[in-house]
Amino acid sequence: MKRNRFGEDRIIGILKEHQAGLGAKDLCRKQGISDATFYKRRSKYGGMEGSDARRLKAQQPERNSVSTWLISVWPRITAFSRPSGHMGWHSA
């Protein structure tokens, strides 16, 4: 996976420059990033402060562990929900 050369704090700083009135094209040229990268980061980090970005990054391992757990348990969950071959309870 490719590593970012900008940290969350720097990305948020760039976005604040844009909010202060610097145009997106000028900002991209100044920072050496593409327009697509700028807009992708704006959609992810727009409106965040530095502390929000750090909290988001701190929660990432927790989300990964939940996903890993769900992947390991999913076959057992789906085994219970499969039809067993009959259409309901047998009457006595």
C-alpha positions as CSV (number, residue, x, y, z in Angstrom):
1,M,0.0,0.0,0.0
2,K,1.3,3.4,-0.9
3,R,2.3,5.6,2.0
4,N,1.2,9.3,2.1
5,R,3.9,11.9,2.2
6,F,1.5,14.2,4.0
7,G,0.3,13.6,7.5
8,E,-3.2,14.3,8.6
9,D,-2.2,17.6,10.3
10,R,-0.6,18.8,7.1
11,I,-3.6,17.8,5.0
12,I,-5.9,19.6,7.3
13,G,-3.6,22.7,7.1
14,I,-3.9,22.6,3.3
15,L,-7.6,22.4,3.4
16,K,-7.7,25.4,5.8
17,E,-5.7,27.3,3.3
18,H,-8.4,26.6,0.7
19,Q,-11.1,27.7,3.1
20,A,-9.2,30.9,3.7
21,G,-9.6,31.8,0.0
22,L,-6.8,30.2,-1.9
23,G,-8.0,28.6,-5.1
24,A,-7.9,24.8,-5.5
25,K,-5.8,24.9,-8.6
26,D,-3.2,27.3,-7.1
27,L,-3.1,25.3,-3.9
28,C,-2.6,22.0,-5.8
29,R,0.3,23.5,-7.8
30,K,1.9,25.0,-4.7
31,Q,1.7,21.7,-2.7
32,G,2.5,19.4,-5.7
33,I,-0.6,17.3,-5.6
34,S,-3.2,16.6,-8.3
35,D,-6.7,18.0,-8.3
36,A,-8.1,14.5,-7.7
37,T,-6.0,14.0,-4.6
38,F,-7.1,17.4,-3.3
39,Y,-10.8,16.7,-3.7
40,K,-10.5,13.1,-2.3
41,R,-8.8,14.5,0.8
42,R,-11.3,17.3,1.1
43,S,-14.1,14.7,1.1
44,K,-12.4,12.7,3.8
45,Y,-10.9,15.4,6.0
46,G,-13.1,18.4,5.2
47,G,-14.3,20.2,8.4
48,M,-12.0,18.2,10.7
49,E,-9.5,19.6,13.2
50,G,-6.2,17.9,13.9
51,S,-7.5,16.2,17.0
52,D,-10.4,14.7,14.9
53,A,-8.0,13.2,12.4
54,R,-5.8,11.7,15.2
55,R,-8.9,10.2,16.8
56,L,-10.0,8.7,13.4
57,K,-6.6,7.2,12.9
58,A,-6.6,5.8,16.4
59,Q,-9.9,4.0,15.8
60,Q,-8.6,2.3,12.6
61,P,-7.0,-0.7,14.3
62,E,-10.2,-1.3,16.2
63,R,-12.3,-1.3,13.0
64,N,-9.8,-3.6,11.4
65,S,-10.0,-6.1,14.3
66,V,-13.8,-6.1,14.2
67,S,-13.7,-6.7,10.4
68,T,-11.2,-9.6,10.9
69,W,-13.4,-11.1,13.6
70,L,-16.5,-10.9,11.4
71,I,-14.7,-12.5,8.5
72,S,-13.6,-15.4,10.8
73,V,-17.1,-15.9,12.3
74,W,-19.2,-15.3,9.1
75,P,-19.2,-19.0,7.9
76,R,-20.6,-20.1,11.2
77,I,-23.3,-17.3,11.1
78,T,-24.4,-18.2,7.6
79,A,-24.5,-22.0,8.5
80,F,-27.3,-21.3,11.0
81,S,-29.3,-19.3,8.5
82,R,-29.3,-21.9,5.7
83,P,-32.5,-23.9,5.2
84,S,-32.2,-27.4,6.7
85,G,-34.2,-29.1,4.0
86,H,-37.7,-29.0,5.6
87,M,-40.2,-26.2,5.6
88,G,-40.8,-25.8,9.3
89,W,-41.4,-27.7,12.5
90,H,-42.9,-31.2,12.4
91,S,-46.3,-31.5,14.0
92,A,-46.6,-34.1,16.7
